[in-house]
Amino acid sequence: MSTDLTRLLEEWPYDSDNAMRIITAKDGRSVLQVRQPLGIEQYELDGRPDGQRPEGFETVLDYIEHELAEFETTHGSEQGFELGEPAATLLQNEGVLYYYRYLLLFQLNDFERVIRDTAHNLRICDLLERYAADEEDAEAVLQFKPYIYRMNSVSRAMSLVQRDEHAEARSVLEAAIEVIQEMSEIDTPAFQFERVRSVNYLRSALEQINETPGDPVTELERELETAVQQEDYERAARLRDHIRELS
């Protein structure tokens, strides 16, 4: 079998506006493919993004949670259970894979899967916060918890908006702002930045839902058109970025 990928890449030239597709694999499962400038990435839509089954479990997270349950059964409580550097690294690496996938799924408006994947990473945060033997191992992930929670909350809100449940969507965003503001402090620049940015983003999304009975993206697009007509290009750039994040 040839290892030259030239033909495959030529069949799908890179186009930033057409860089993702969902195809059916030979066994009938659907997979997500992403055309990058220098190659093609493939993600499983369900389970681990890379399709691996660590220690026979669907995810490293499932395996660690199984180990925790076994420890509690043996010792009568969770006291004494620790995650050393190897386990913490495995969890962190798995979280990165899920992060890559939920960013793509968010762009595809697959909010239910984004909710699932961000919930997975929030469970990783919880395990590391409670059981990491080294505080630095925990903080390497926890410093991004405001962002993960923001993506989870926005996806839940957008899913509700799609069902015309605007009051419920507002409640989700309001609660998320409070949760992020009350998160335990992590003394890193990334945490400070992500907390402020996430709260501001959620407030902006909340304003859009409050002002627009329908899809907030539609109203943003109208504002973008007006900004371009008025040659207010700085505002147009901000609106364009916001639209890309929401849709």
Protein Blocks (a to p, Z undefined) as FASTA:
>chain_A
ZZbfklmmmmmccdfklmbccdddfkopacdddddfkbccdddfehjfklpaeehiabfk
lmmmmmmmmmmmmnopaghpacdfklmmmmmmmmmmmmmmmmmmmmnopaklmmmmmmmm
mmmmmmmmmmomblklmmmmmmmmmmmmmmmmmmmmmmmmmnopaklmmmmmmmmmmmmm
mpccdddfklmmmmmmmmmmmmmmmmmmmmpmbdfklmmmmmmmmmmmnopaklmmmmmm
mmmmmZZ
